[in-house]
Amino acid sequence: MAPQSTISIHYQTTRVLPEPDVFIHTSNGTRIPAHAGILASVSPVLENFIDRPRKHRSSERIIQIQGVPCDAVTAFIRFLYSSSCTEEEMDKYGMHLLTLSHVYLVPQLKQRCIKGLTQRLTTDNVVDVLQLARLCDAPDLHLRCMKLLANHFKAVEATEGWKFLVNHDPWLELDILRFIDEHETRKKKSRRYKKEQGLYAQLSEAMECLEHICTEGCTHVGPYDAEVKTEKCGRFSTCQGLQVLIRHFATCDKRTTGGCLRCKRMWQLFRLHSYVCHQPDSCKLSHSRLTLNIAVLRKCDSQFQLKMQQGKRKDDPKWKLLARKVASAKVMSSLSLPKRKRDEGMRVTINNPGIRSFKLL
């Protein structure tokens, strides 16, 4: 048995303390003097130890804290007095302090340790911290460990901690592998969702640009009864692509036979607009008249109405769903703008007289 030695520690408190009346015994035989009243006020577990009856009234109160380094116990006792823990102590004894805070029910120290260990997570220690987080009922730390494992599994797999876990805790290994599989599935769904939302946002912007072209005009295409604004708009990259598509649509010979992919794209934009338009009775987009070829456009208009009637019988629910998602993307885009710009956009929408016809310039 190791010889006992008593050490004195600086309690970092401004209070005038009486003589110590309890001693903490550590694994290496060191005795740490402390005060029963302070320990009992911070930890209910230590309070139970202190209140236990002694064989002899004159005998010392002794509390055994075994299984952790003496310096970790010293840091633990110092925290009970000062409610503070240095970064150096957290670097060296963070895992030991988390264990002590859990065993002796010191929630303030436990939160401090969880935060400190989270900041110090690496691929080398994540397995050990994960096992400790599970034993010490620290779900936030447990989740952070699992996420690090999922994101850097190849590096963790090469560590001694992982090899030990595989040989001694197959159930935890199974939980980790299941979490990694679910994590990858969630990431794929998230990427797919962001891609879809990006597409809906692009379609929403295309609808706004189409309305802008037909009401105000933009550089080359605009309404036949108004002067077109020659300066570039804030979304000129989208407007420019739509103008090219409109110019092609007005003159394409393959449009009537249905053999042109670019014209089909224009038909789809017209159709989508018919579902998202808030003024279907006064909207003139489907009755557009291009000065370049009025007869062709009238024929296109009748074809558009026929296609709409045929399409509604087949896949009307799909288009309605697409329109709802495009409208939702527009709302989310609007909410992301500053309040002043959002209010200006709402005023423009309220004062909008409807989509007019456009002409080629």
C-alpha positions as CSV (number, residue, x, y, z in Angstrom):
1,M,0.0,0.0,0.0
2,A,1.4,3.4,-1.0
3,P,2.3,5.7,1.9
4,Q,-0.1,8.5,2.5
5,S,0.8,12.2,2.1
6,T,-1.3,15.2,2.7
7,I,-1.2,18.1,0.2
8,S,-2.7,21.5,0.5
9,I,-4.4,23.2,-2.4
10,H,-5.3,26.8,-3.2
11,Y,-9.1,26.9,-3.0
12,Q,-9.4,30.2,-5.1
13,T,-12.1,31.7,-2.9
14,T,-12.4,35.0,-1.0
15,R,-14.1,33.4,1.9
16,V,-12.4,32.9,5.2
17,L,-12.3,29.1,5.7
18,P,-12.1,27.2,9.0
19,E,-9.8,24.3,9.5
20,P,-10.5,21.3,7.1
21,D,-12.7,18.7,8.6
22,V,-12.8,16.1,5.8
23,F,-10.1,14.4,3.7
24,I,-10.2,13.1,0.2
25,H,-8.2,9.9,-0.3
26,T,-6.9,9.3,-3.9
27,S,-5.5,6.3,-5.7
28,N,-1.9,7.0,-5.0
29,G,-2.5,7.5,-1.3
30,T,-2.6,11.3,-1.3
31,R,-4.9,13.0,1.1
32,I,-6.6,16.3,0.1
33,P,-8.0,18.4,3.0
34,A,-11.4,19.9,2.4
35,H,-14.5,21.3,4.2
36,A,-17.6,19.2,4.6
37,G,-20.0,22.1,4.4
38,I,-18.7,23.2,1.0
39,L,-18.6,19.8,-0.5
40,A,-22.1,18.9,0.8
41,S,-23.5,22.2,-0.6
42,V,-22.3,21.4,-4.2
43,S,-22.6,17.6,-4.5
44,P,-25.5,15.6,-3.0
45,V,-23.5,12.4,-3.4
46,L,-20.6,13.9,-1.3
47,E,-23.3,15.1,1.2
48,N,-24.4,11.5,1.7
49,F,-20.9,10.4,2.3
50,I,-20.3,13.1,4.8
51,D,-23.5,12.4,6.7
52,R,-22.8,8.7,7.2
53,P,-22.3,7.9,10.9
54,R,-18.7,7.3,12.0
55,K,-17.5,4.5,14.2
56,H,-15.8,6.9,16.5
57,R,-16.8,10.5,16.9
58,S,-13.2,11.6,17.0
59,S,-12.2,9.8,13.9
60,E,-11.6,11.7,10.6
61,R,-14.2,12.1,7.9
62,I,-12.7,10.3,4.9
63,I,-14.0,10.2,1.3
64,Q,-12.4,7.8,-1.1
65,I,-12.1,8.9,-4.8
66,Q,-10.3,6.1,-6.6
67,G,-9.6,5.3,-10.2
68,V,-8.6,8.7,-11.5
69,P,-5.3,10.6,-11.2
70,C,-4.6,12.6,-8.1
71,D,-4.3,15.8,-10.1
72,A,-7.7,15.3,-11.6
73,V,-9.2,14.9,-8.1
74,T,-7.4,18.0,-7.1
75,A,-8.9,19.9,-10.1
76,F,-12.3,18.5,-9.2
77,I,-12.1,19.6,-5.6
78,R,-10.8,23.1,-6.7
79,F,-13.9,23.4,-9.0
80,L,-16.2,22.7,-6.1
81,Y,-14.8,25.7,-4.3
82,S,-14.4,28.2,-7.1
83,S,-16.8,26.9,-9.9
84,S,-13.9,27.4,-12.4
85,C,-11.6,25.1,-14.3
86,T,-8.6,26.2,-16.3
87,E,-8.0,25.3,-20.0
88,E,-4.8,23.4,-18.9
89,E,-6.8,21.2,-16.5
90,M,-9.4,20.6,-19.2
91,D,-6.7,19.6,-21.7
92,K,-5.2,17.1,-19.3
93,Y,-8.1,15.8,-17.3
94,G,-11.3,16.6,-19.2
95,M,-12.5,13.1,-19.5
96,H,-11.7,12.4,-15.8
97,L,-13.5,15.5,-14.7
98,L,-16.6,14.5,-16.8
99,T,-16.6,11.2,-15.0
100,L,-16.3,12.8,-11.6
101,S,-19.0,15.4,-12.4
102,H,-21.4,12.7,-13.5
103,V,-20.7,10.3,-10.5
104,Y,-20.9,13.1,-7.9
105,L,-23.8,15.0,-9.6
106,V,-22.1,18.3,-10.3
107,P,-24.1,19.6,-13.3
108,Q,-22.2,22.9,-13.7
109,L,-18.9,21.0,-14.1
110,K,-20.5,18.5,-16.3
111,Q,-21.6,21.1,-18.8
112,R,-18.2,22.7,-18.7
113,C,-16.6,19.3,-19.5
114,I,-19.0,18.6,-22.3
115,K,-18.2,21.9,-23.9
116,G,-14.5,21.5,-23.4
117,L,-14.4,17.9,-24.8
118,T,-16.5,18.9,-27.7
119,Q,-14.0,21.6,-28.6
120,R,-11.1,19.0,-28.3
121,L,-12.6,16.2,-30.3
122,T,-10.2,14.6,-32.8
123,T,-10.2,11.4,-34.8
124,D,-7.7,9.9,-32.3
125,N,-9.9,10.4,-29.1
126,V,-13.4,10.4,-30.5
127,V,-14.0,6.7,-29.8
128,D,-13.0,7.1,-26.1
129,V,-15.0,10.2,-25.7
130,L,-18.0,8.5,-27.4
131,Q,-17.9,5.6,-25.0
132,L,-17.6,8.0,-22.0
133,A,-20.4,10.2,-23.3
134,R,-22.7,7.2,-23.4
135,L,-21.8,6.1,-19.9
136,C,-22.1,9.7,-18.5
137,D,-25.4,10.4,-20.1
138,A,-24.1,13.3,-22.3
139,P,-26.4,13.1,-25.4
140,D,-25.0,16.4,-27.0
141,L,-21.4,15.2,-26.7
142,H,-22.5,11.7,-28.0
143,L,-24.1,13.2,-31.1
144,R,-21.0,15.3,-31.9
145,C,-18.9,12.2,-31.6
146,M,-21.1,10.3,-33.9
147,K,-21.1,13.1,-36.5
148,L,-17.3,13.3,-36.4
149,L,-17.2,9.5,-36.9
150,A,-19.5,9.7,-39.8
151,N,-17.6,12.5,-41.5
152,H,-14.1,11.1,-40.9
153,F,-14.7,7.4,-40.6
154,K,-11.7,6.3,-42.7
155,A,-9.3,8.2,-40.3
156,V,-11.1,6.9,-37.2
157,E,-11.0,3.3,-38.5
158,A,-7.2,3.3,-38.5
159,T,-7.0,4.3,-34.8
160,E,-6.3,2.0,-31.9
161,G,-9.5,3.1,-30.2
162,W,-11.6,1.8,-33.0
163,K,-9.8,-1.5,-33.2
164,F,-10.3,-1.9,-29.4
165,L,-14.0,-1.1,-29.8
166,V,-14.5,-3.6,-32.6
167,N,-13.0,-6.4,-30.4
168,H,-14.8,-5.5,-27.2
169,D,-18.0,-3.6,-27.9
170,P,-19.7,-5.0,-31.1
171,W,-23.1,-3.4,-30.1
172,L,-21.6,0.1,-30.1
173,E,-19.9,-0.7,-33.4
174,L,-23.3,-1.7,-34.9
175,D,-24.8,1.6,-33.6
176,I,-22.1,3.6,-35.1
177,L,-22.3,1.9,-38.5
178,R,-26.1,2.3,-38.5
179,F,-25.7,6.0,-37.7
180,I,-23.2,6.4,-40.5
181,D,-25.6,4.7,-43.0
182,E,-28.5,7.0,-41.9
183,H,-26.2,10.0,-42.0
184,E,-25.3,9.3,-45.6
185,T,-29.0,8.8,-46.5
186,R,-29.8,12.1,-44.9
187,K,-27.0,13.9,-46.8
188,K,-28.2,12.4,-50.1
189,K,-31.8,13.5,-49.4
190,S,-30.5,17.0,-48.4
191,R,-28.5,17.3,-51.6
192,R,-31.5,16.2,-53.6
193,Y,-33.8,18.6,-51.8
194,K,-31.4,21.5,-52.3
195,K,-31.1,20.7,-56.0
196,E,-34.9,20.6,-56.4
197,Q,-35.3,23.9,-54.5
198,G,-32.7,25.4,-56.7
199,L,-34.6,24.3,-59.8
200,Y,-37.9,25.7,-58.3
201,A,-36.2,29.0,-57.5
202,Q,-34.9,29.2,-61.1
203,L,-38.4,28.5,-62.5
204,S,-39.8,31.2,-60.1
205,E,-37.2,33.7,-61.4
206,A,-38.0,32.7,-65.0
207,M,-41.7,33.4,-64.3
208,E,-40.8,36.8,-62.8
209,C,-38.6,37.6,-65.7
210,L,-41.2,36.6,-68.2
211,E,-43.7,38.9,-66.5
212,H,-41.0,41.7,-66.5
213,I,-40.4,41.2,-70.2
214,C,-44.1,41.3,-71.1
215,T,-44.9,44.3,-69.0
216,E,-41.8,46.5,-69.1
217,G,-39.5,44.9,-71.7
218,C,-35.8,44.3,-71.4
219,T,-33.2,45.4,-74.0
220,H,-34.6,43.5,-77.0
221,V,-38.0,42.2,-76.2
222,G,-41.0,44.0,-74.7
223,P,-44.7,44.9,-75.0
224,Y,-45.8,46.2,-78.3
225,D,-47.7,49.2,-76.8
226,A,-44.9,50.5,-74.6
227,E,-41.3,51.8,-75.0
228,V,-38.9,49.1,-74.0
229,K,-36.3,49.8,-71.3
230,T,-32.9,49.4,-72.9
231,E,-30.9,49.3,-69.7
232,K,-30.1,45.9,-68.3
233,C,-32.3,44.7,-65.4
234,G,-31.0,43.1,-62.1
235,R,-31.6,39.6,-63.4
236,F,-30.3,40.1,-66.9
237,S,-28.7,36.7,-67.2
238,T,-32.1,35.1,-66.9
239,C,-33.9,37.7,-68.9
240,Q,-31.4,37.4,-71.7
241,G,-31.9,33.6,-72.0
242,L,-35.7,34.2,-72.1
243,Q,-35.4,36.8,-74.8
244,V,-33.4,34.4,-76.9
245,L,-36.0,31.7,-76.3
246,I,-38.9,34.1,-77.2
247,R,-37.2,35.3,-80.4
248,H,-36.6,31.7,-81.4
249,F,-40.2,30.7,-80.5
250,A,-41.7,33.4,-82.7
251,T,-39.8,32.3,-85.9
252,C,-39.2,28.6,-85.5
253,D,-40.6,26.4,-88.4
254,K,-40.5,23.2,-86.4
255,R,-42.8,24.6,-83.6
256,T,-46.0,23.5,-85.3
257,T,-44.8,19.9,-85.8
258,G,-43.6,19.6,-82.2
259,G,-40.0,18.8,-83.2
260,C,-38.2,21.7,-81.5
261,L,-36.9,21.2,-78.0
262,R,-36.5,24.9,-77.4
263,C,-40.0,25.6,-78.4
264,K,-41.2,22.8,-76.1
265,R,-39.4,24.5,-73.3
266,M,-41.3,27.8,-74.2
267,W,-44.6,25.9,-74.2
268,Q,-43.7,24.6,-70.7
269,L,-43.0,28.1,-69.4
270,F,-46.3,29.3,-70.8
271,R,-48.1,26.4,-69.2
272,L,-46.4,26.8,-65.9
273,H,-47.4,30.5,-65.9
274,S,-51.0,29.6,-66.5
275,Y,-50.9,27.7,-63.1
276,V,-49.1,30.4,-61.1
277,C,-50.8,33.4,-62.6
278,H,-52.9,35.3,-60.0
279,Q,-55.0,37.1,-62.7
280,P,-56.0,34.4,-65.2
281,D,-59.0,36.4,-66.6
282,S,-57.0,39.5,-67.4
283,C,-53.7,37.9,-68.2
284,K,-52.7,38.3,-71.9
285,L,-49.7,36.2,-72.0
286,S,-51.5,33.4,-73.9
287,H,-52.8,36.0,-76.4
288,S,-49.4,37.5,-77.2
289,R,-49.0,39.2,-80.5
290,L,-45.6,39.6,-82.0
291,T,-45.3,42.2,-84.7
292,L,-42.9,39.9,-86.5
293,N,-45.6,37.4,-87.5
294,I,-49.1,37.9,-86.2
295,A,-50.6,34.9,-88.1
296,V,-48.1,32.5,-86.7
297,L,-48.7,33.8,-83.1
298,R,-52.4,33.4,-83.4
299,K,-51.9,29.9,-84.6
300,C,-49.6,29.3,-81.6
301,D,-52.2,30.7,-79.3
302,S,-54.8,28.3,-80.5
303,Q,-52.3,25.4,-80.2
304,F,-51.5,26.5,-76.7
305,Q,-55.1,26.5,-75.7
306,L,-55.5,23.0,-77.2
307,K,-52.4,21.7,-75.5
308,M,-53.7,23.1,-72.2
309,Q,-57.0,21.3,-72.6
310,Q,-55.4,18.0,-73.5
311,G,-52.7,18.3,-70.8
312,K,-55.2,19.0,-68.0
313,R,-56.9,15.7,-68.7
314,K,-53.6,13.8,-68.3
315,D,-51.2,15.4,-65.8
316,D,-53.0,18.4,-64.3
317,P,-52.1,17.3,-60.7
318,K,-48.4,17.3,-61.5
319,W,-48.5,20.8,-62.9
320,K,-50.4,22.0,-59.9
321,L,-47.9,20.5,-57.6
322,L,-45.0,22.1,-59.6
323,A,-46.8,25.5,-59.4
324,R,-47.2,25.2,-55.7
325,K,-43.5,24.4,-55.3
326,V,-42.5,27.3,-57.5
327,A,-44.7,29.6,-55.6
328,S,-43.2,28.4,-52.3
329,A,-39.7,29.0,-53.7
330,K,-40.7,32.5,-54.5
331,V,-42.0,33.1,-51.0
332,M,-38.8,31.7,-49.4
333,S,-36.7,33.9,-51.7
334,S,-38.8,36.9,-50.7
335,L,-38.4,36.2,-47.0
336,S,-34.6,36.0,-47.4
337,L,-34.5,39.6,-48.7
338,P,-34.2,42.7,-46.4
339,K,-37.6,44.1,-45.3
340,R,-37.3,47.3,-47.4
341,K,-36.8,45.3,-50.7
342,R,-39.5,42.8,-49.7
343,D,-42.0,45.7,-49.2
344,E,-41.0,47.2,-52.6
345,G,-41.6,43.8,-54.3
346,M,-45.0,43.5,-52.7
347,R,-46.0,47.0,-54.0
348,V,-44.9,46.0,-57.5
349,T,-47.0,42.9,-57.3
350,I,-50.1,44.7,-56.1
351,N,-49.9,47.4,-58.7
352,N,-49.1,45.0,-61.6
353,P,-51.9,45.3,-64.2
354,G,-51.3,41.9,-65.6
355,I,-49.0,40.4,-68.2
356,R,-49.2,42.1,-71.6
357,S,-48.2,40.9,-75.0
358,F,-44.6,41.4,-76.2
359,K,-42.9,42.2,-79.4
360,L,-39.5,41.6,-80.9
361,L,-37.4,44.7,-81.5
